[in-house]
């Protein structure tokens, strides 16, 4: 049912009407900064334990635990992206009754999902850490951190869902403000718990979940207090099965894709774990550094999803294609600049985490090998985000799962064992990025829903 309020119908929406490159950047930069502060959560944890507790604690807070957390949390975040897509389409097309239902179903889904993930993570983490061949000098630290992290899963998912709702309607600033507050809180609590109370990895875990609680409260208050059409009414938080079905239909491919990514990364992590603590610490630290690239490109992917979702919902297909091309060009320029910076100044960033000579040597080998290949990943992130915004999820998921995940697993199982060297393991990343990017470009320009919509529009005219 479409909105019957003339004032709301006439309201100007800059995402569907403004200058494309400006709107993308205005939406992108708050997301980028927000992602930076989100990344700073774990980065601050890693830096503090790396400098004040030791490389074993550094390895535990980052590498193995991070991979397991991404496996479970990533699946839900992928599922919840279906809510973001639907809400952006409803908002762009002014379907206000459906928008209202979608918002309340999405929040209820976040609460239920958080409870399930909390129990699952706490119970299964000991088995999972041992199944990944986590070194014995790391496993006790890792178990403490990951269990504390999963205790805070409901606030974690509530923030992610609430921030996704705000971004779906074009508000990328308030999620940024809330992340800044919670991130600064996390850093202060890390120092208090680790240096003041000498709690080690338990301290950084407590700091993280308390900070996430703050961010979730702030985003929920924003949704409750808004006067806009996406206002959250606590008494109406309930799962409407039909709406949940629509959310899952769009979000499940993204969730499954995230799981496949995590499974392949777990297998890669097993290969890394077998090379010893020094290599695990180097891999963990490199993951914090290349996180700068992933947060930049991920922010552009989110911008593409919202831009495409709202314009697709408004029926502006030509504007959708122009937005995708603009996203690709902007991402390429940013990637080249960041690659140059990281290649030549990476050593200084590494030294923020550790002064161990062996860790630094392995880390710089990895950094110099991987950074030049970053540009290969751009079509995967931008096109998958854009197609998701149009509701085209299943084929992109299949392309990603086969091109990235399956191929990566094949490399680790059948080729990596011949060379016990970190770069040989890492080669699976640029290899799979190249193959999958080519597949995405072919699908987008020849077979996608957006291509078909363009053809039908031209045929009508």
Phi, psi and omega in degrees: 000128183277156179300137180255002180275112183299324181296317179291323181295327183275351184300139181280134178244108185297332181292327180263354185228338186281179176296127192299306186296326179291316181295321178296316181290320178297327178279324186292312189297317175299322177296316179301311180296322177297316178296324177300314181289329175294317176297328182293338175309294184289329179296317177297318176303312183295317181297316184290314180288328178295321182276326190247347179245314177142170184289335176294315177294323177300314180297322183290318183289332185257284195303283187293314181294320179299320180294317179293318178299316179298327180299310184279311181294320181300325179296315180292317180299323175297315177301316184291341176297336175298323177294318179300316180296312182297316181295320179295321178292317178297320181292317179294324180269001179060041173267082195286324179295317179293323177300315180301314180295319182296319181298313183289324176295320181296317180294318177299320178297322179295319180295312180296317180296321179297319179296318180295315181294325179299310181294315181299314182296318181294318184284321188267348186300320179299315179297316183295319180296321179287325178296335180270010180057040177298129180305145184300328181282357180250329197298322180295317177299315184297320182294319178299311185296315187290325179291319177297318181301316183288339175299327181267026188288325180296310175301323179302310183287328176296318177297312182300319180290315180297318178295323177297322177296314179298317180292326180298330179264009174096009180256097178258001184275313183296320173303326176297312182300319182291324178292323178299314180300311184290327180291316178297322175299318180299317181296315179299314181295324176303312180295320181295313184285323184276310183275321182283307184261358177056045183267355177061225183293334174298321181295316180291328176295316178296318178300321181293312185288328176293322178292321178294327176298317179298314182296324180291321178297317181296317183289325177293320177298322178297318180290325181287322186273347183294151176262359183282176188288348180265019184302137180265128176247110187309323182293341183260007178290109183198151180274117172269112189308316182295320179291320177299322178300319178293319179297313182293323180302320179275322186277335184300316177302320178293322177295316178295322178298318178297319178298316180297319174303311184294320178298315179295323178290328175296318179295320175298318181297324176299316177298321178292317181303327182288350180269358175105169186297321181299318180288321177300317179295320178295317179297317179298314182292319176301323179298328176287326182285312181288350172300334176298321178289315184296323180291325178295309183289325177297322178296321177293324177296319177295318178300318179297318180299312181293316180300311180294317182302311182291318181287326175294317177298329179274359178078020183260076187291319179299320179294326176301310182295321178296322178295319179296315179299319179296318177301315181298316181293316179297318180296322180296315180298314181295321181294317179298315179298314181293323180298317179297315181297312182293322182298318187264345181237011183300327183299324181291326178289319178304320184290347173290336184263323186202155174247006181293125186297317182293321179294317179297318181296312179295323181295318181289326173302314182294315182299311182293335178282321189272322188304316180298343183267358184304322186297339180294339186274346188306309182300328180297309185291312185290314183288322178294319177296318180294313181295324177297322179298333178268002181084009180265094191244326191288312180295316175303323177296317180296317179301314182292316182297319180282310186290323181263301192285307182296315180297323178295318179296317179301317181298314183294321184283318190257339184243319183301324182299344182284343181222112180277069183216140190299323182290329179294322176291316184293342182301336181297337181288300179299327178301311183286330176298316182297310182298315185287323177299317178299318179296320179295317180298318179296315182295314183298314185278345185241326193230353190287166176301320180296323176296318180293320179297321178297318180297316181294322179295317179293326180294323179295325182275000000 
